[in-house]
Amino acid sequence: MCPEHLDWPIVRYASIGSGNYATMVAMMAVVVILSSIGASKGVVFGPVITDGAFFLFPLAYILGDMITEIYGPRAAKRAIITGFVASIASVLIYAVVIALPGFTDDYGTAHQQALELALGPVWQIVLASMVGYAGGQTTNSLIMWTGKRRHSEKRLYQRLASSTGAGEAVDTILFCTIAAPVIGITTVNQWLSYTFFGYLWKILVQFALMPITGHVIGWVKKKEPSYWQHEPAA
């Protein structure tokens, strides 16, 4: 170990072999897939422009924070990749469903057109989601990991707050820029509204739920024997 590392606090992570980790990853993948479908619909609340996934996507970052804090950056990277694979698989499945021959009566034709309209553009939303998610979650995980390296079990809420602000900013700008044309946003003012209110909503949700997030993280740590038995990270 290098001399400059001697004063670093002990950093612990739990083993990913537990059911808790698998449950979190599954929940994250489900949120990402559903968000890709919901985000293909533009939503308007007075002057506020958003999309149909505005109430879902913050959950992905809350889960990302929890995974990074409890299981470490490598486990978080694996969870992000799992979300990517699930999103790509969903797009391929939608394409197959749309391509399959259906009934040719009026109802069957209308149903086919509805599927094409609803699920056809999802691949573009998935692309936007993947680019934004990669940038945002990488930033989020890095800040969480760096903060824990410095402070170990201390200052959890500080790193939750800082990682939320930075990660969501990167994600929202990238996602909104790529997804805007898909949901019908055509002007700069609409893009600014979409991006600003999207970012504001996400961080408000995560900040409001931060006490719950912190308590859940503490509870999972207590339920993970490997968290306290695992060899501390160097």
C-alpha positions in Angstrom: 0.0 0.0 0.0 1.3 3.5 -0.9 2.3 5.7 2.1 -0.3 8.4 1.1 -3.1 5.8 1.5 -2.3 5.1 5.1 -4.5 7.9 6.5 -7.5 7.0 4.3 -10.5 5.8 6.3 -11.7 2.2 6.0 -14.1 1.7 3.0 -16.3 -1.4 3.1 -18.6 -2.8 0.4 -21.0 -5.8 0.6 -20.7 -8.9 -1.7 -23.0 -8.7 -4.8 -23.9 -12.4 -4.3 -26.9 -11.4 -2.1 -30.5 -11.3 -3.1 -30.7 -7.6 -2.1 -28.3 -6.7 -4.9 -30.2 -8.8 -7.5 -33.5 -7.2 -6.4 -32.0 -3.6 -6.8 -30.6 -4.4 -10.3 -33.9 -5.9 -11.4 -35.8 -2.9 -10.2 -33.3 -0.6 -12.0 -33.7 -2.5 -15.2 -37.5 -2.4 -15.0 -37.5 1.4 -14.3 -35.2 2.0 -17.3 -37.4 0.0 -19.7 -40.6 1.6 -18.5 -39.0 5.0 -18.7 -38.0 4.5 -22.3 -41.7 3.8 -23.2 -43.1 6.6 -21.1 -40.6 9.2 -22.3 -41.8 8.8 -25.9 -44.9 10.8 -24.9 -44.7 14.5 -24.5 -46.6 15.9 -21.5 -47.6 19.5 -20.8 -48.6 21.0 -17.5 -49.3 24.6 -18.3 -46.0 26.2 -19.2 -44.1 23.0 -18.1 -43.0 20.6 -20.8 -41.9 17.1 -19.8 -42.5 13.5 -20.8 -44.5 10.5 -19.6 -41.6 9.1 -17.6 -40.9 12.2 -15.4 -42.2 10.4 -12.3 -40.2 7.2 -12.9 -36.7 8.0 -13.8 -35.5 9.5 -10.5 -36.0 6.1 -9.0 -33.2 4.8 -11.2 -30.7 7.3 -9.7 -31.9 6.5 -6.2 -31.2 2.8 -6.9 -27.8 3.7 -8.4 -26.9 5.7 -5.3 -27.8 2.8 -3.1 -25.9 0.2 -5.2 -22.7 2.3 -5.3 -22.8 3.1 -1.6 -23.5 -0.5 -0.4 -21.9 -2.7 -3.1 -19.3 -0.4 -4.7 -18.5 1.2 -8.1 -17.9 -2.2 -9.9 -21.3 -3.4 -8.8 -22.9 -0.1 -10.0 -21.2 -0.5 -13.4 -22.6 -4.0 -13.7 -26.1 -2.7 -12.8 -25.8 0.0 -15.5 -24.7 -2.5 -18.1 -27.6 -4.7 -17.1 -30.0 -1.8 -17.7 -28.4 -1.2 -21.1 -28.8 -4.8 -22.1 -32.4 -4.8 -21.0 -33.2 -1.7 -22.9 -31.6 -3.0 -26.1 -33.5 -6.3 -25.7 -36.8 -4.5 -25.2 -36.3 -2.5 -28.5 -35.5 -5.7 -30.4 -38.6 -7.4 -28.9 -40.8 -4.4 -29.9 -39.4 -4.5 -33.4 -40.2 -8.2 -33.7 -43.8 -7.7 -32.3 -44.4 -4.9 -34.8 -43.0 -6.9 -37.7 -45.1 -10.0 -37.0 -48.1 -10.4 -39.3 -51.4 -9.5 -37.6 -55.1 -9.6 -38.3 -56.2 -7.6 -41.4 -59.6 -6.6 -40.1 -60.3 -3.0 -39.0 -59.5 -3.7 -35.4 -56.3 -5.6 -36.3 -55.1 -2.8 -38.6 -55.9 -0.1 -36.0 -54.0 -2.1 -33.4 -51.0 -2.5 -35.6 -50.9 1.2 -36.3 -51.2 2.0 -32.6 -48.3 -0.3 -31.8 -46.1 1.2 -34.5 -47.0 4.7 -33.2 -46.4 3.9 -29.6 -43.4 1.5 -29.7 -41.8 2.5 -33.1 -40.0 5.6 -31.8 -38.9 3.9 -28.6 -35.5 3.0 -30.0 -34.6 6.7 -30.3 -35.7 7.2 -26.7 -33.6 4.2 -25.7 -30.6 5.8 -27.5 -31.2 9.1 -25.7 -31.6 7.2 -22.4 -28.5 5.2 -22.9 -26.3 8.2 -23.7 -27.7 10.2 -20.8 -27.7 7.3 -18.4 -24.1 6.4 -19.2 -22.9 10.0 -18.6 -25.1 10.7 -15.7 -24.7 7.4 -13.8 -21.0 7.4 -14.4 -20.8 10.9 -12.9 -23.1 9.9 -10.1 -21.2 6.7 -9.2 -17.8 8.5 -9.4 -18.9 11.2 -6.9 -20.4 8.6 -4.6 -17.3 6.4 -4.7 -14.9 9.4 -4.3 -16.9 10.7 -1.3 -16.9 7.3 0.4 -13.2 6.9 -0.2 -12.6 10.1 1.7 -15.2 9.8 4.5 -16.1 6.1 4.7 -19.4 5.8 6.5 -19.6 9.5 7.3 -21.2 12.3 5.2 -23.6 10.0 3.4 -26.2 12.7 2.7 -23.5 15.1 1.5 -22.4 12.6 -1.2 -26.0 11.7 -2.0 -26.8 15.4 -2.6 -23.7 16.2 -4.7 -23.9 13.1 -6.8 -27.6 13.8 -7.5 -27.0 17.3 -8.6 -24.1 16.5 -11.0 -25.3 13.2 -12.3 -28.8 14.4 -13.1 -27.5 17.6 -14.8 -25.3 15.5 -17.2 -28.1 13.0 -17.8 -30.9 15.5 -18.4 -28.9 17.7 -20.8 -27.8 14.7 -22.9 -31.2 12.9 -22.8 -33.4 16.0 -23.6 -31.2 17.0 -26.5 -31.4 13.6 -28.2 -35.1 12.8 -27.2 -36.6 16.3 -27.9 -37.4 15.8 -31.6 -38.9 12.3 -30.9 -41.6 13.7 -28.6 -42.3 16.8 -30.8 -40.1 19.5 -29.3 -39.0 21.8 -32.1 -38.0 25.1 -30.7 -35.1 26.3 -28.4 -37.6 27.6 -25.8 -39.4 24.3 -25.7 -36.0 22.5 -25.2 -35.0 24.9 -22.4 -38.3 24.3 -20.7 -38.1 20.5 -21.2 -34.5 20.4 -19.9 -34.8 22.9 -17.0 -38.1 21.5 -15.5 -36.9 17.9 -16.1 -33.7 18.6 -14.1 -35.6 20.5 -11.4 -38.2 17.8 -10.9 -35.6 15.0 -10.7 -33.4 16.7 -8.1 -36.5 17.8 -6.1 -37.8 14.2 -6.0 -34.4 12.8 -5.0 -33.8 15.5 -2.4 -37.3 14.9 -0.9 -36.7 11.2 -0.8 -33.1 11.5 0.5 -34.0 10.8 4.2 -35.8 7.6 3.1 -32.9 6.7 0.8 -30.4 7.1 3.7 -32.5 5.0 6.0 -32.9 2.2 3.4 -29.1 2.2 2.8 -28.5 1.9 6.5 -31.1 -0.9 6.8 -29.6 -2.9 3.9 -26.1 -2.5 5.3 -27.3 -4.0 8.6 -28.9 -6.9 6.6 -25.8 -7.6 4.6 -23.4 -9.6 6.8 -20.7 -9.4 4.1 -20.7 -5.6 4.4 -19.0 -5.8 7.8 -17.1 -9.0 7.1 -15.8 -8.0 3.7 -12.1 -7.0 3.4 -12.0 -3.2 3.5 -11.2 -1.6 0.1 -7.7 -0.1 -0.2 
